[in-house]
C-alpha cells in the first residue's frame, strides 16, 4: 500500500513538473515563453526540429546569408538580429514569434513549413506539449 502511494506521488510530481509545464530549457518552453500557444506551439516546435535538428547552435544557409539557431533565423532577411543574439535559444524563439506575427500569424517564412518537412516532427513536438485539461490520469 505504501509502495502504491509512493508511485502515485511520483507520478503526480512528474505530471506537475513536466507534463503540465514544459521543462525550462526545452524547445517547448522557449516557444511557449515567446508567445506560441495551442497548435501553433506544436507547429513551432516541429519547425525548430526540422530547421535545426533541435540544435540551438546550428548555423546553416551559409551562402544565403547565414541562418542561426533553433528556428534558423536568416541574418540577411532579419538584420535586426545579430548572430550572437540568435544563438540564445530564448532570443531565437522570440525572433521566430515576431517573424511569425509579421507574416500574419503564418509559418510561411520557414522553408521546412512550405516544403512540409516539418510535418515529420509533429508527433514528437506534440508529445512535448502538455495537453490542456490533462489531469495526469
VEXMIDO-558636 format. One line per 3 residues: number of its first residue (from 1); their letters; for each residue x, y, z of C-alpha. Coordinates in nm, 3 decimals, always signed. Each point is the difference from the previous one (the first is absolute). Layout:
BEGIN
NUM> A> X/Y/Z ~ ...
This chain:
BEGIN
1> XXX> +0.000/+0.000/+0.000 ~ +0.280/+0.243/+0.087 ~ +0.179/-0.095/-0.322
4> XXX> -0.312/+0.081/-0.205 ~ -0.038/+0.331/+0.178 ~ +0.364/+0.080/-0.072
7> XXX> -0.046/-0.082/-0.369 ~ -0.309/+0.221/-0.015 ~ +0.189/+0.288/+0.162
10> XXX> +0.287/-0.039/-0.247 ~ -0.240/-0.013/-0.295 ~ -0.174/+0.317/+0.120
13> XXX> +0.335/+0.174/+0.052 ~ +0.105/-0.097/-0.353 ~ -0.327/+0.140/-0.137
16> XXX> +0.037/+0.326/+0.190 ~ +0.366/+0.044/-0.086 ~ +0.003/-0.108/-0.364
19> XXX> -0.335/-0.063/-0.163 ~ -0.191/+0.297/+0.137 ~ +0.282/+0.243/-0.087
22> XXX> +0.276/-0.073/-0.250 ~ +0.337/-0.026/+0.173 ~ +0.213/+0.312/-0.001
25> XXX> +0.263/-0.024/-0.266 ~ -0.218/-0.204/-0.237 ~ -0.100/+0.113/-0.347
28> XXX> -0.361/-0.013/+0.122 ~ +0.073/+0.239/+0.286 ~ +0.189/+0.245/-0.223
31> XXX> -0.284/+0.001/-0.254 ~ -0.272/+0.034/+0.266 ~ +0.189/+0.280/+0.176
34> XXX> +0.033/+0.180/-0.334 ~ -0.377/-0.001/-0.045 ~ -0.088/-0.308/-0.204
37> XXX> -0.301/-0.191/+0.133 ~ -0.246/-0.270/-0.101 ~ +0.074/-0.182/-0.324
40> XXX> +0.229/+0.283/-0.115 ~ +0.226/-0.099/+0.292 ~ +0.017/-0.357/-0.131
43> XXX> +0.072/+0.128/-0.351 ~ +0.270/+0.236/+0.128 ~ +0.175/-0.284/+0.184
46> XXX> -0.022/-0.224/-0.307 ~ +0.147/+0.277/-0.216 ~ +0.290/+0.043/+0.243
49> XXX> +0.077/-0.372/-0.026 ~ -0.028/+0.008/-0.378 ~ +0.212/+0.314/-0.033
52> XXX> +0.280/-0.074/+0.248 ~ -0.049/-0.356/+0.127 ~ -0.062/+0.166/+0.336
55> XXX> +0.353/+0.142/+0.017 ~ +0.001/+0.358/+0.139 ~ +0.350/+0.049/-0.144
58> XXX> -0.091/-0.102/-0.355 ~ +0.128/+0.225/-0.278 ~ -0.129/-0.065/-0.352
61> XXX> -0.063/+0.156/-0.338 ~ +0.357/+0.124/-0.013 ~ -0.039/+0.130/-0.356
64> XXX> -0.344/+0.154/+0.067 ~ +0.096/+0.238/+0.278 ~ +0.048/-0.247/+0.288
67> XXX> -0.294/-0.137/+0.195 ~ +0.049/-0.030/+0.375 ~ -0.132/-0.206/+0.289
70> XXX> -0.303/-0.217/+0.068 ~ -0.231/+0.171/-0.250 ~ +0.283/+0.083/-0.245
73> XXX> -0.067/+0.374/-0.008 ~ +0.165/+0.135/-0.314 ~ +0.231/+0.295/+0.068
76> XXX> -0.040/+0.148/-0.348 ~ -0.379/-0.001/+0.027 ~ +0.006/+0.118/+0.363
79> XXX> +0.293/+0.237/+0.053 ~ -0.166/+0.128/+0.318 ~ +0.150/-0.305/+0.174
82> XXX> +0.366/-0.090/+0.046 ~ +0.140/-0.349/-0.025 ~ +0.102/+0.012/+0.365
85> XXX> -0.352/+0.098/+0.108 ~ -0.157/-0.278/-0.206 ~ +0.224/-0.265/+0.154
88> XXX> -0.195/+0.056/+0.322 ~ -0.295/-0.243/-0.024 ~ -0.253/+0.233/+0.163
91> XXX> +0.102/+0.295/-0.217 ~ -0.025/-0.228/-0.304 ~ -0.349/-0.108/+0.105
94> XXX> -0.101/+0.362/+0.058 ~ +0.128/+0.089/-0.347 ~ -0.188/-0.295/-0.151
97> XXX> -0.323/+0.118/+0.164 ~ +0.053/+0.357/-0.123 ~ +0.061/-0.130/-0.354
100> XXX> -0.308/-0.225/+0.026 ~ -0.214/+0.298/+0.107 ~ +0.143/+0.227/-0.270
103> XXX> -0.097/-0.266/-0.256 ~ -0.363/+0.024/+0.112 ~ +0.023/-0.279/+0.258
106> XXX> +0.143/-0.232/-0.262 ~ +0.301/-0.229/-0.020 ~ +0.045/+0.081/-0.373
109> XXX> +0.344/+0.157/+0.061 ~ +0.142/-0.347/+0.084 ~ +0.099/-0.223/-0.289
112> XXX> -0.066/-0.314/+0.206 ~ -0.361/+0.114/+0.045 ~ -0.044/+0.072/-0.372
115> XXX> +0.155/-0.332/-0.102 ~ -0.194/-0.192/+0.264 ~ +0.322/-0.137/+0.154
118> XXX> -0.110/+0.123/+0.343 ~ -0.291/-0.246/-0.006 ~ +0.246/-0.284/+0.064
121> XXX> +0.052/+0.151/+0.348 ~ -0.360/+0.078/+0.097 ~ -0.049/-0.313/+0.210
124> XXX> +0.324/+0.057/+0.187 ~ -0.090/+0.365/+0.054 ~ -0.349/-0.087/+0.116
127> XXX> +0.143/-0.235/+0.260 ~ +0.197/+0.290/+0.149 ~ -0.303/+0.223/+0.050
130> XXX> -0.228/-0.053/+0.299 ~ -0.361/-0.051/-0.099 ~ -0.247/+0.250/+0.140
133> XXX> -0.230/-0.161/+0.251 ~ +0.242/-0.289/+0.048 ~ -0.026/-0.096/+0.363
136> XX> +0.272/-0.261/-0.001 ~ -0.224/-0.298/+0.010
